[in-house]
Amino acid sequence: MHVTSSFRLLAVLVIVVLAMTLAAPARTEALEPLTIVALASLAVVGVILVVYLIVANMADSRRAEGDEPRYLACIESDTDGRTCWAVRLAPEAAPTTDSPQGG
Protein backbone atom coordinates (compact mmCIF):
# COMPACT_ATOMS: atom_id res chain seq x y z
CA MET A 1 0.00 0.00 0.00
CA HIS A 2 2.88 2.35 0.67
CA VAL A 3 4.06 1.97 -2.94
CA THR A 4 0.63 2.91 -4.27
CA SER A 5 0.37 6.09 -2.20
CA SER A 6 3.90 7.22 -3.15
CA PHE A 7 3.13 6.48 -6.81
CA ARG A 8 -0.02 8.62 -6.56
CA LEU A 9 1.94 11.44 -4.91
CA LEU A 10 4.54 11.31 -7.68
CA ALA A 11 1.81 11.29 -10.36
CA VAL A 12 0.10 14.32 -8.79
CA LEU A 13 3.41 16.19 -8.60
CA VAL A 14 4.15 15.49 -12.26
CA ILE A 15 0.68 16.69 -13.27
CA VAL A 16 1.05 19.88 -11.21
CA VAL A 17 4.48 20.64 -12.70
CA LEU A 18 3.16 20.05 -16.23
CA ALA A 19 0.14 22.27 -15.58
CA MET A 20 2.33 25.06 -14.24
CA THR A 21 4.67 24.76 -17.22
CA LEU A 22 1.83 24.94 -19.73
CA ALA A 23 0.04 27.73 -17.84
CA ALA A 24 3.09 30.01 -17.69
CA PRO A 25 3.53 32.12 -20.82
CA ALA A 26 6.70 31.40 -22.75
CA ARG A 27 9.12 34.05 -23.88
CA THR A 28 8.38 35.31 -27.32
CA GLU A 29 11.18 34.85 -29.78
CA ALA A 30 11.37 35.64 -33.45
CA LEU A 31 11.58 32.64 -35.74
CA GLU A 32 14.72 32.50 -37.80
CA PRO A 33 14.43 31.89 -41.54
CA LEU A 34 16.19 28.53 -41.18
CA THR A 35 13.61 27.43 -38.62
CA ILE A 36 10.76 28.46 -40.89
CA VAL A 37 12.28 26.55 -43.83
CA ALA A 38 12.80 23.49 -41.61
CA LEU A 39 9.17 23.56 -40.42
CA ALA A 40 7.88 24.00 -43.97
CA SER A 41 10.06 21.11 -45.16
CA LEU A 42 8.70 18.87 -42.40
CA ALA A 43 5.17 19.77 -43.42
CA VAL A 44 5.89 18.97 -47.08
CA VAL A 45 7.50 15.65 -46.17
CA GLY A 46 4.46 14.80 -44.03
CA VAL A 47 2.06 15.58 -46.88
CA ILE A 48 4.13 13.52 -49.34
CA LEU A 49 4.19 10.59 -46.91
CA VAL A 50 0.43 10.69 -46.39
CA VAL A 51 -0.26 10.92 -50.15
CA TYR A 52 2.15 8.03 -50.82
CA LEU A 53 0.44 5.84 -48.23
CA ILE A 54 -3.01 6.62 -49.65
CA VAL A 55 -1.90 5.86 -53.22
CA ALA A 56 -0.16 2.64 -52.14
CA ASN A 57 -3.26 1.53 -50.27
CA MET A 58 -5.46 2.20 -53.29
CA ALA A 59 -3.05 0.31 -55.56
CA ASP A 60 -3.08 -2.68 -53.20
CA SER A 61 -6.86 -2.78 -53.10
CA ARG A 62 -7.03 -2.48 -56.89
CA ARG A 63 -4.50 -5.27 -57.27
CA ALA A 64 -6.54 -7.44 -54.90
CA GLU A 65 -9.64 -6.91 -57.06
CA GLY A 66 -7.84 -8.26 -60.09
CA ASP A 67 -7.84 -5.07 -62.17
CA GLU A 68 -4.19 -5.44 -63.06
CA PRO A 69 -2.94 -8.17 -65.36
CA ARG A 70 -0.93 -10.94 -63.77
CA TYR A 71 1.05 -12.05 -66.81
CA LEU A 72 2.40 -10.66 -70.03
CA ALA A 73 2.17 -12.88 -73.12
CA CYS A 74 4.53 -12.20 -76.01
CA ILE A 75 4.99 -13.58 -79.52
CA GLU A 76 8.15 -12.92 -81.44
CA SER A 77 8.13 -13.06 -85.19
CA ASP A 78 10.88 -12.66 -87.78
CA THR A 79 8.79 -10.25 -89.84
CA ASP A 80 6.78 -8.26 -87.28
CA GLY A 81 9.09 -8.23 -84.29
CA ARG A 82 7.77 -8.75 -80.81
CA THR A 83 4.09 -8.38 -79.89
CA CYS A 84 2.99 -8.47 -76.24
CA TRP A 85 -0.34 -8.20 -74.45
CA ALA A 86 -1.62 -8.47 -70.89
CA VAL A 87 -3.26 -11.69 -69.77
CA ARG A 88 -5.71 -11.83 -66.89
CA LEU A 89 -6.26 -15.24 -65.40
CA ALA A 90 -9.49 -16.37 -63.82
CA PRO A 91 -9.33 -16.75 -60.04
CA GLU A 92 -8.21 -20.17 -58.96
CA ALA A 93 -11.00 -22.54 -58.07
CA ALA A 94 -11.44 -23.18 -54.38
CA PRO A 95 -10.16 -26.60 -53.33
CA THR A 96 -12.92 -29.06 -52.75
CA THR A 97 -13.17 -31.22 -49.70
CA ASP A 98 -15.01 -34.00 -51.50
CA SER A 99 -13.27 -37.30 -51.12
CA PRO A 100 -14.04 -40.35 -53.22
CA GLN A 101 -16.14 -42.80 -51.33
CA GLY A 102 -15.50 -46.39 -51.77
CA GLY A 103 -14.01 -49.42 -50.20
N, C-alpha and C positions, 0 to 999 in steps of 0.2 A: 504493500500500500504506500510505503514511503516513496517508492520509485514513481508511482503514478502521480502523486501530489507534486513532486519536484519536476516531473515532465510537464505537468499543467502550468506550473509557475514559469518554467522556461518558455513554453509556448505563448503564454500571456505577455511575457517580457518582449519576445520577438515581435509579436503583433503590435504592441505599443510603440516599439522603436520604429517599425515600418510605418505606422500611422503618423508618427511625428515627422519622419523623413519626408513622406509624401505631402504632409500638410504644410510644411515650411516652404516658402517660395525659394526657388533657386536663383542664383545670380544670373542676370541676363548677359549673354555674351554674343557677339556678332559671329555669324557663321563665316568661315573662311571659304574662298572659292573652291579649294580642294575638297573640303568637306561636302559642299553642295554637289560637286561632280561625283564624289563617291556615293552619296545617297541616291542620286539620280541613276547611277550605274547599277546599284543594288536593285532599284525598282525595275529597271529594264530587264535585268537578269531574272528577277522573279516573274515578270510577265512572260518572258520567253519560256521559262520552265513550265509555267502553268499551261501555256498554249501547246507546248510540245507534249505534255502529258495528256491533254484533251485529244489532240490529233492521234497520238499513239493508241489511246483507248478506243477511239472511233475506228481506227484501222484494224485493231484486233477484233472488234465486234463484227466488222464487215468481213474479215477473213473467216470468222467462225460461221457466218451465214453462207459461205460458199460463193461469194460474189467474185472472188479472184480465181483465176485459173490455177490449177495445181501443176500442170505439165505443159511443156511446149513441144509440139510435134513439128519436125522438119523433114523436108524432102530435098535432096540435092540432085540436081540434074546437070548434065554436061552442057546443055543448050541454054537453060533458063537460069542457072545458078541455084541458089538456095532459097527455098520458100518455107516459112514457118508460120504456125498458127497456134493459138491457145486451145488447150483441151481441158474441158471440165468433166470430171468423172462423177458418176452418180454416187451418193453416199453408200458406204458399205452396208450390206444387209446385216441385221442384228443376228448374232449367233443363236441358233435354236437349241432348246434343251430337250428336244424330242430324241429319244433313244429307241433303237429298233427293239421290238419285243419279240421274243422268241426263246426257244429252249436251247 
